[in-house]
Amino acid sequence: MKVLIVDSTTEGQAQCAERIAEVRDVHLGGCQIDIRLADTKNYRSKISDCDLLILGPELGESAAAVATHVRSSIPHVQILMFVSEAAYAANSFQLAISAGIKRVLSENSSQLDVLQELVAIQSALCKSGRLKSAKIIVVKSVKGGAGATSVAAALAEISSDHGTNVLLWDLDTETRDLSRALSGDLALGQAFEKWLEAPHSIDREQLKRALCPIAENAHLLPPPSSPYTGIRFSFDPEGTQVALRILEVARNSYDLVIIDAGKFSGPTFSTLARQADRVLFVVGDCPLGASALDAYFQFYPTLIDDPRKVSFLTTSPHFSPESLRSGLPSLQAFPESSWMLPLLAYDEEASRWAGNRSTLYSMGNELTQLTLVKIARAVGALPANIISSTEDSGLHTRMVASKPYGLGFLHPFRFASQFMATRSYSRPKLASRRERGRGFGEQSSQKPISLLPESLIVERQNESTERHQPNQAGESGSSSENQQDENLSRLSFH
């Protein structure tokens, strides 16, 4: 926010500037306020690109003339005026209000009064589009393995590819999946220890030092580095203050903030969910995950302040939006708009994105990329007036949508506990890694993290091969057991 202070004397200008700077540094550390000084002779050359005009107490009767000129020439500028105690007591400021001045304060007004006016003016400028205010998107799953982390990373890459400044915030205080998958520096999470002791000390520079660059215009904020700090951040009042302060700084520094909440819960998450512009719940292929969603909203009935900002995304063909909405009582209160997202089908090759400095979007096939772009546009991660190169390719017009993708995700083995992902289909990619240039996360200074050691991969392959070997001796005796497992694998929620 650009502020121009006009007063008759240099001393008066300095006093007003000192007062505004003090309020900014103490209470508005996340807001960048650029202060300029001028007198009645040169203010006209400095007012053109300003957002707020502050008139000093020494202007006297000339303040009304300055306000009238500015209001007539630059209508969008907000005007605030300080007057002396005598003038304030004599109600002489009424004349200034008629000249278009938003508010008149006494020169001895408290910091709280000044803060309230600055916050109100900042809010009005954000609503009018004069100031940047980042959109906040929270991606949440009530049960692990649904794909919330994959979706959050993909949305960030799509937005980053289209020139949006993105902050990707990892809230997984236990496993730190997003930070590990994008090769983030986990040591940066130590900043939370200091922030919990002094939440109001968080400013633009402190937040910048805690971020890990993952693309040209995308940064990652890792979670707290220790379990104890993570618990404090989740449940202590100071943790809520830290989260609000980070959002305050990020709103004025980025175009989009995507929060990977995963299974993160507690008072801090409740606050973030209320602050968010959109909350995206990802539902996986497990029947317990679907029923857990119902139990979650029964336990937290007031978690979401506005049901219209909630969207549900399914990653399994077993659970259609219609079946979830009709079968889960607690979800019937959400409007039709919450159920409009397309199914995000399983993509076997793209599922290996973690640790490869890419995301589900860059490694996905044609169907995956098109679906993710539609999701990004629906939740606001991709502006409506921007046409994605994925959509512009024209390939989506030649897609045959008559056959469902990803059927048979649950493959029955000898025991029900041995279910594993077996969806396997291949479609040409819309954009290869070479065509897209540097991958998402390649600006990170950290080396790619090996999330699956070779020994574990070989071991799992051997184990999978053994499971597929036919059991000649017991094949006839286990037919009923296999049939039971096969029926269980087709479970769907009604």
C-alpha positions as CSV (number, residue, x, y, z in Angstrom):
1,M,0.0,0.0,0.0
2,K,1.4,3.4,-1.1
3,V,0.8,6.2,1.4
4,L,1.4,9.9,0.8
5,I,1.6,12.1,3.9
6,V,1.0,15.8,3.2
7,D,1.6,18.5,5.8
8,S,2.7,22.1,5.8
9,T,6.1,21.6,7.6
10,T,8.8,19.0,7.4
11,E,8.5,18.3,11.2
12,G,4.7,17.6,10.8
13,Q,5.4,15.2,7.9
14,A,8.0,13.4,10.0
15,Q,5.7,13.0,13.0
16,C,2.9,11.6,10.9
17,A,5.3,9.2,9.1
18,E,6.8,8.0,12.4
19,R,3.3,7.3,13.8
20,I,2.2,5.3,10.7
21,A,5.5,3.4,10.6
22,E,5.2,2.4,14.3
23,V,1.7,1.0,13.8
24,R,2.9,-0.8,10.7
25,D,5.9,-2.4,12.3
26,V,4.1,-3.5,15.5
27,H,0.7,-4.6,14.1
28,L,1.0,-4.8,10.3
29,G,4.3,-6.6,9.7
30,G,2.7,-8.6,6.9
31,C,1.6,-5.5,5.0
32,Q,4.1,-3.6,2.9
33,I,3.4,0.1,3.4
34,D,5.5,2.5,1.3
35,I,5.4,6.0,3.0
36,R,6.2,9.2,1.0
37,L,6.2,12.8,2.2
38,A,5.1,16.0,0.5
39,D,3.8,19.5,1.2
40,T,1.0,21.6,-0.3
41,K,3.3,22.6,-3.2
42,N,4.5,19.3,-4.6
43,Y,1.9,16.8,-3.5
44,R,0.2,16.8,-7.0
45,S,3.3,15.2,-8.6
46,K,3.3,12.3,-6.1
47,I,-0.3,11.5,-5.6
48,S,-1.0,9.7,-9.0
49,D,0.0,6.2,-7.9
50,C,-0.9,6.4,-4.2
51,D,-3.5,4.3,-2.4
52,L,-3.9,6.4,0.7
53,L,-3.5,10.2,1.4
54,I,-2.9,11.3,5.0
55,L,-3.3,15.0,5.8
56,G,-1.3,16.3,8.7
57,P,-2.7,18.4,11.6
58,E,-0.8,21.6,10.6
59,L,-2.6,22.0,7.3
60,G,-5.5,23.6,9.0
61,E,-8.2,24.9,6.6
62,S,-6.1,24.1,3.5
63,A,-6.7,20.4,4.2
64,A,-10.2,20.6,2.8
65,A,-8.9,22.1,-0.4
66,V,-6.3,19.4,-0.8
67,A,-8.9,16.7,-0.2
68,T,-11.3,18.2,-2.7
69,H,-8.7,18.4,-5.4
70,V,-7.5,14.8,-4.9
71,R,-11.0,13.4,-4.7
72,S,-12.0,15.1,-8.0
73,S,-8.8,14.1,-9.9
74,I,-8.1,10.6,-8.4
75,P,-11.4,9.1,-7.0
76,H,-9.9,5.8,-5.9
77,V,-7.5,7.4,-3.3
78,Q,-8.6,6.9,0.3
79,I,-8.2,10.0,2.5
80,L,-7.4,10.1,6.2
81,M,-6.8,13.3,8.2
82,F,-5.3,14.2,11.6
83,V,-6.4,17.4,13.3
84,S,-5.4,19.1,16.5
85,E,-7.2,18.4,19.8
86,A,-8.8,21.9,19.7
87,A,-10.1,21.4,16.2
88,Y,-11.4,17.9,17.0
89,A,-13.2,19.1,20.1
90,A,-14.8,22.0,18.1
91,N,-16.2,19.6,15.5
92,S,-14.5,21.6,12.8
93,F,-13.6,18.3,11.1
94,Q,-17.2,18.0,9.8
95,L,-16.2,20.4,6.9
96,A,-13.4,18.0,6.0
97,I,-15.8,15.0,5.8
98,S,-17.9,16.9,3.3
99,A,-14.8,17.2,1.2
100,G,-14.6,13.4,0.8
101,I,-12.2,12.6,3.7
102,K,-12.9,9.0,4.9
103,R,-12.1,9.6,8.6
104,V,-10.8,12.3,10.8
105,L,-8.7,11.5,13.9
106,S,-7.2,13.5,16.6
107,E,-3.4,13.9,16.5
108,N,-3.4,12.2,19.9
109,S,-5.4,9.2,18.8
110,S,-4.3,5.8,20.2
111,Q,-2.5,3.3,18.1
112,L,-5.6,1.1,18.1
113,D,-7.6,3.8,16.4
114,V,-5.0,4.3,13.8
115,L,-4.7,0.6,13.3
116,Q,-8.4,0.1,12.8
117,E,-8.5,2.8,10.1
118,L,-5.5,1.3,8.3
119,V,-7.0,-2.2,8.4
120,A,-10.3,-0.9,7.1
121,I,-8.7,1.0,4.3
122,Q,-6.5,-2.0,3.4
123,S,-9.6,-4.2,3.3
124,A,-11.4,-1.8,1.0
125,L,-8.5,-1.6,-1.4
126,C,-8.2,-5.4,-1.5
127,K,-11.9,-5.7,-2.4
128,S,-11.6,-3.2,-5.1
129,G,-8.5,-4.9,-6.6
130,R,-6.1,-2.1,-5.9
131,L,-4.1,-4.2,-3.5
132,K,-2.9,-7.8,-3.9
133,S,-4.6,-10.3,-1.6
134,A,-3.8,-13.9,-2.1
135,K,-6.4,-16.6,-2.5
136,I,-6.2,-19.3,0.2
137,I,-6.9,-22.9,-0.8
138,V,-6.8,-25.7,1.8
139,V,-6.5,-29.3,0.6
140,K,-7.6,-31.7,3.3
141,S,-8.2,-35.4,3.7
142,V,-9.7,-37.0,6.8
143,K,-7.9,-40.3,6.1
144,G,-4.4,-40.8,4.9
145,G,-3.7,-42.1,1.4
146,A,-6.5,-40.2,-0.3
147,G,-4.2,-38.1,-2.4
148,A,-4.4,-34.7,-0.8
149,T,-0.7,-34.1,-1.0
150,S,-0.5,-35.1,-4.7
151,V,-3.4,-32.7,-5.5
152,A,-1.9,-29.8,-3.5
153,A,1.4,-30.1,-5.3
154,A,-0.2,-30.5,-8.7
155,L,-2.4,-27.4,-8.2
156,A,0.7,-25.4,-7.2
157,E,2.5,-26.4,-10.3
158,I,-0.4,-25.6,-12.6
159,S,-0.7,-22.1,-11.1
160,S,3.1,-21.6,-11.1
161,D,3.2,-22.5,-14.8
162,H,0.8,-19.7,-15.6
163,G,2.8,-17.0,-13.8
164,T,1.0,-17.1,-10.5
165,N,3.2,-16.5,-7.4
166,V,2.4,-19.5,-5.2
167,L,3.2,-20.3,-1.6
168,L,2.8,-24.1,-0.9
169,W,2.5,-24.7,2.8
170,D,3.1,-28.2,4.2
171,L,1.1,-28.7,7.4
172,D,1.9,-32.4,7.8
173,T,3.7,-32.2,11.1
174,E,4.2,-35.9,11.4
175,T,5.5,-37.3,8.1
176,R,6.2,-34.1,6.1
177,D,5.3,-35.9,2.9
178,L,5.0,-32.8,0.7
179,S,8.3,-31.3,1.8
180,R,10.1,-34.7,1.3
181,A,8.4,-35.3,-2.0
182,L,9.6,-31.9,-3.4
183,S,13.1,-32.2,-1.8
184,G,12.4,-29.3,0.5
185,D,14.9,-28.3,3.3
186,L,13.2,-29.7,6.4
187,A,15.6,-27.8,8.6
188,L,13.8,-24.6,7.7
189,G,11.0,-25.7,9.9
190,Q,13.0,-24.7,12.9
191,A,11.7,-21.2,12.4
192,F,8.4,-22.2,14.0
193,E,10.2,-22.6,17.4
194,K,11.0,-18.9,17.4
195,W,7.7,-17.9,16.0
196,L,5.7,-19.7,18.7
197,E,7.5,-17.6,21.3
198,A,6.8,-14.3,19.5
199,P,4.1,-14.7,16.9
200,H,3.9,-10.9,16.1
201,S,7.6,-10.9,15.1
202,I,6.8,-12.7,11.9
203,D,7.3,-10.3,9.0
204,R,8.0,-10.5,5.3
205,E,11.8,-11.1,5.8
206,Q,11.4,-13.8,8.4
207,L,8.9,-15.7,6.3
208,K,11.2,-15.4,3.3
209,R,14.1,-16.9,5.2
210,A,11.9,-19.9,6.2
211,L,10.9,-20.7,2.6
212,C,12.4,-23.2,0.1
213,P,12.3,-22.2,-3.6
214,I,10.8,-25.0,-5.7
215,A,10.2,-23.1,-9.0
216,E,10.7,-19.7,-10.5
217,N,7.6,-18.3,-8.8
218,A,6.8,-20.9,-6.2
219,H,8.0,-21.5,-2.7
220,L,7.5,-24.2,-0.1
221,L,7.0,-23.6,3.7
222,P,8.0,-26.8,5.5
223,P,6.2,-27.8,8.7
224,P,7.7,-27.5,12.2
225,S,10.9,-29.5,12.5
226,S,10.2,-31.3,15.8
227,P,7.2,-33.3,17.0
228,Y,6.9,-31.1,20.2
229,T,6.9,-27.9,18.1
230,G,4.3,-29.5,15.8
231,I,2.0,-30.3,18.7
232,R,2.3,-26.8,20.0
233,F,1.6,-25.3,16.6
234,S,-1.5,-27.5,16.2
235,F,-3.1,-27.0,19.6
236,D,-1.6,-24.0,21.5
237,P,-3.2,-20.5,21.2
238,E,0.3,-19.3,20.1
239,G,0.1,-21.8,17.1
240,T,-3.1,-20.2,15.9
241,Q,-1.5,-16.7,16.2
242,V,1.5,-17.9,14.2
243,A,-0.8,-19.4,11.5
244,L,-2.8,-16.1,11.2
245,R,0.4,-14.1,11.1
246,I,1.8,-16.2,8.3
247,L,-1.4,-15.9,6.3
248,E,-1.4,-12.1,6.9
249,V,2.1,-11.9,5.4
250,A,1.4,-14.3,2.6
251,R,-1.8,-12.5,1.5
252,N,0.3,-9.5,0.7
253,S,3.2,-11.3,-0.8
254,Y,1.7,-14.0,-3.0
255,D,-1.2,-14.5,-5.5
256,L,-2.1,-17.9,-4.2
257,V,-1.5,-19.9,-1.0
258,I,-2.1,-23.6,-1.2
259,I,-2.1,-25.4,2.2
260,D,-1.6,-29.2,2.2
261,A,-3.5,-29.9,5.5
262,G,-3.6,-33.7,5.0
263,K,-4.7,-35.2,8.3
264,F,-3.7,-32.0,10.2
265,S,-6.3,-31.1,12.9
266,G,-6.8,-29.0,15.9
267,P,-7.7,-25.4,16.7
268,T,-5.1,-24.1,14.3
269,F,-6.6,-26.0,11.4
270,S,-10.1,-24.8,12.3
271,T,-8.8,-21.2,12.1
272,L,-7.1,-21.8,8.7
273,A,-10.3,-23.5,7.3
274,R,-12.3,-20.4,8.3
275,Q,-9.7,-18.1,6.8
276,A,-9.6,-20.0,3.5
277,D,-11.4,-19.0,0.3
278,R,-11.8,-22.7,-0.7
279,V,-11.5,-25.9,1.2
280,L,-11.0,-29.0,-0.9
281,F,-11.7,-32.4,0.7
282,V,-10.1,-35.4,-1.1
283,V,-11.9,-38.7,-0.7
284,G,-9.9,-41.9,-1.5
285,D,-10.9,-45.4,-2.5
286,C,-11.2,-46.9,1.0
287,P,-14.8,-47.3,2.3
288,L,-13.5,-46.3,5.7
289,G,-12.3,-43.0,4.2
290,A,-15.7,-42.2,2.9
291,S,-17.4,-43.1,6.2
292,A,-14.7,-41.2,8.1
293,L,-15.7,-38.1,6.2
294,D,-19.2,-38.4,7.5
295,A,-17.9,-38.9,11.1
296,Y,-15.6,-36.0,10.7
297,F,-18.4,-33.5,9.9
298,Q,-20.6,-34.9,12.6
299,F,-17.7,-34.3,15.1
300,Y,-16.9,-30.8,13.7
301,P,-20.3,-29.5,12.6
302,T,-19.2,-25.9,12.8
303,L,-15.7,-26.3,11.2
304,I,-16.7,-24.6,8.0
305,D,-18.2,-21.2,8.3
306,D,-19.6,-21.1,4.7
307,P,-20.6,-24.5,3.1
308,R,-20.4,-22.8,-0.3
309,K,-16.6,-22.7,-0.2
310,V,-16.2,-26.4,0.2
311,S,-15.6,-28.8,-2.7
312,F,-15.3,-32.6,-2.6
313,L,-12.9,-34.5,-4.9
314,T,-13.0,-38.2,-5.3
315,T,-10.0,-40.2,-6.5
316,S,-11.9,-43.6,-6.9
317,P,-14.6,-44.6,-9.3
318,H,-16.2,-46.5,-6.4
319,F,-17.5,-43.3,-4.8
320,S,-19.3,-40.9,-7.1
321,P,-20.3,-37.5,-5.8
322,E,-24.0,-38.5,-5.9
323,S,-23.4,-41.6,-3.8
324,L,-21.4,-39.7,-1.2
325,R,-24.0,-36.9,-1.0
326,S,-27.0,-39.3,-0.7
327,G,-25.3,-41.8,1.6
328,L,-23.6,-39.6,4.1
329,P,-26.1,-37.6,6.2
330,S,-23.7,-34.9,7.4
331,L,-22.8,-34.0,3.8
332,Q,-26.3,-33.3,2.6
333,A,-26.1,-29.7,3.9
334,F,-23.5,-28.8,1.3
335,P,-24.8,-27.2,-1.9
336,E,-24.8,-28.6,-5.4
337,S,-21.7,-26.6,-6.3
338,S,-19.6,-28.6,-3.8
339,W,-20.0,-31.8,-5.9
340,M,-19.1,-30.5,-9.3
341,L,-15.5,-31.6,-9.5
342,P,-14.6,-34.5,-11.9
343,L,-13.2,-37.8,-10.8
344,L,-9.4,-37.8,-10.6
345,A,-8.6,-41.3,-11.9
346,Y,-5.5,-43.2,-10.8
347,D,-2.5,-42.7,-13.0
348,E,0.1,-45.4,-12.3
349,E,3.1,-43.5,-13.9
350,A,2.2,-40.2,-12.4
351,S,1.9,-41.8,-8.9
352,R,5.7,-42.0,-8.9
353,W,6.0,-38.1,-8.8
354,A,7.3,-38.0,-5.3
355,G,11.0,-37.5,-5.1
356,N,11.3,-36.9,-8.9
357,R,11.1,-33.1,-8.7
358,S,7.8,-33.1,-10.5
359,T,4.1,-33.5,-9.6
360,L,1.1,-35.4,-10.5
361,Y,0.5,-32.8,-13.2
362,S,3.8,-32.9,-15.0
363,M,4.1,-36.7,-14.9
364,G,0.5,-37.4,-15.6
365,N,-1.1,-38.6,-18.9
366,E,-3.5,-36.7,-21.0
367,L,-6.6,-37.5,-18.9
368,T,-4.8,-36.7,-15.6
369,Q,-3.5,-33.3,-16.9
370,L,-6.9,-32.3,-18.2
371,T,-8.7,-33.3,-15.1
372,L,-6.3,-31.4,-12.9
373,V,-6.6,-28.3,-15.0
374,K,-10.4,-28.5,-14.6
375,I,-10.0,-28.9,-10.8
376,A,-7.6,-26.0,-10.6
377,R,-10.0,-23.7,-12.5
378,A,-13.0,-24.8,-10.4
379,V,-11.3,-24.1,-7.0
380,G,-9.7,-20.9,-8.2
381,A,-6.1,-22.0,-8.5
382,L,-6.3,-21.1,-12.2
383,P,-8.1,-17.8,-13.1
384,A,-11.0,-18.2,-15.4
385,N,-9.6,-15.8,-18.0
386,I,-6.4,-17.9,-18.5
387,I,-6.4,-20.7,-21.1
388,S,-4.1,-23.5,-20.1
389,S,-1.8,-24.9,-22.7
390,T,-3.2,-28.3,-21.7
391,E,-6.7,-27.3,-22.7
392,D,-5.5,-25.4,-25.7
393,S,-3.8,-28.5,-27.1
394,G,-7.1,-29.7,-28.6
395,L,-6.4,-33.2,-27.6
396,H,-9.2,-33.2,-25.1
397,T,-11.7,-32.8,-27.9
398,R,-10.6,-36.2,-29.3
399,M,-10.9,-38.1,-26.0
400,V,-13.4,-40.9,-25.8
401,A,-15.2,-40.5,-22.5
402,S,-17.6,-43.4,-23.0
403,K,-15.5,-45.8,-21.0
404,P,-14.6,-45.2,-17.4
405,Y,-11.0,-45.1,-16.4
406,G,-9.3,-46.7,-13.5
407,L,-11.7,-49.6,-13.0
408,G,-10.5,-52.5,-10.8
409,F,-8.4,-50.4,-8.5
410,L,-8.7,-52.9,-5.7
411,H,-7.2,-56.2,-6.9
412,P,-8.0,-59.3,-4.7
413,F,-5.1,-61.3,-3.4
414,R,-5.2,-64.3,-1.2
415,F,-5.9,-62.2,1.9
416,A,-8.0,-59.1,2.1
417,S,-5.1,-57.2,3.8
418,Q,-3.0,-57.6,0.7
419,F,-5.0,-55.2,-1.5
420,M,-2.8,-52.9,-3.6
421,A,-3.2,-50.4,-6.4
422,T,-3.4,-52.2,-9.8
423,R,-4.9,-49.6,-12.1
424,S,-2.8,-49.7,-15.2
425,Y,-3.5,-47.8,-18.4
426,S,-1.4,-45.6,-20.6
427,R,-2.3,-42.5,-22.6
428,P,0.1,-40.0,-24.4
429,K,1.2,-37.1,-22.3
430,L,0.3,-33.5,-23.3
431,A,3.5,-32.0,-22.1
432,S,6.7,-33.9,-21.6
433,R,9.3,-32.8,-19.0
434,R,11.6,-31.6,-21.7
435,E,8.9,-29.5,-23.3
436,R,7.9,-28.0,-20.0
437,G,11.5,-26.9,-19.1
438,R,12.7,-27.2,-15.6
439,G,10.7,-29.5,-13.4
440,F,8.7,-28.4,-10.4
441,G,11.1,-28.4,-7.5
442,E,14.3,-28.2,-9.5
443,Q,15.2,-24.9,-8.0
444,S,15.5,-26.5,-4.6
445,S,19.1,-26.7,-3.3
446,Q,18.4,-30.0,-1.7
447,K,19.3,-33.3,-3.5
448,P,16.3,-35.4,-4.6
449,I,15.3,-37.6,-1.8
450,S,15.1,-41.3,-2.3
451,L,11.6,-42.1,-1.0
452,L,11.8,-45.8,-2.0
453,P,15.2,-47.5,-1.6
454,E,16.1,-50.0,-4.3
455,S,16.2,-52.8,-1.8
456,L,12.6,-52.1,-0.8
457,I,11.5,-51.9,-4.4
458,V,13.1,-55.3,-5.2
459,E,11.7,-56.8,-2.1
460,R,8.2,-55.6,-2.9
461,Q,8.5,-56.8,-6.5
462,N,9.5,-60.3,-5.3
463,E,6.7,-60.4,-2.8
464,S,4.2,-59.3,-5.4
465,T,5.4,-62.0,-7.7
466,E,5.1,-64.7,-5.1
467,R,1.6,-63.6,-4.3
468,H,0.6,-64.0,-8.0
469,Q,2.0,-67.5,-8.2
470,P,-0.9,-70.0,-8.4
471,N,-1.2,-72.3,-5.4
472,Q,-1.7,-75.7,-7.0
473,A,-2.3,-77.6,-3.8
474,G,-4.7,-75.2,-2.1
475,E,-6.4,-73.6,-5.1
476,S,-9.5,-75.7,-4.9
477,G,-9.8,-75.4,-1.2
478,S,-9.6,-71.7,-1.1
479,S,-12.2,-70.9,-3.8
480,S,-14.7,-69.6,-1.3
481,E,-12.1,-67.5,0.4
482,N,-11.0,-65.9,-2.9
483,Q,-14.6,-65.2,-3.8
484,Q,-15.0,-63.5,-0.4
485,D,-12.0,-61.3,-1.1
486,E,-13.2,-60.5,-4.5
487,N,-16.5,-59.4,-3.2
488,L,-14.8,-57.2,-0.6
489,S,-12.7,-55.6,-3.3
490,R,-15.8,-54.4,-5.0
491,L,-17.1,-52.6,-1.9
492,S,-18.7,-49.3,-2.7
493,F,-20.6,-46.9,-0.4
494,H,-24.4,-46.7,-0.9
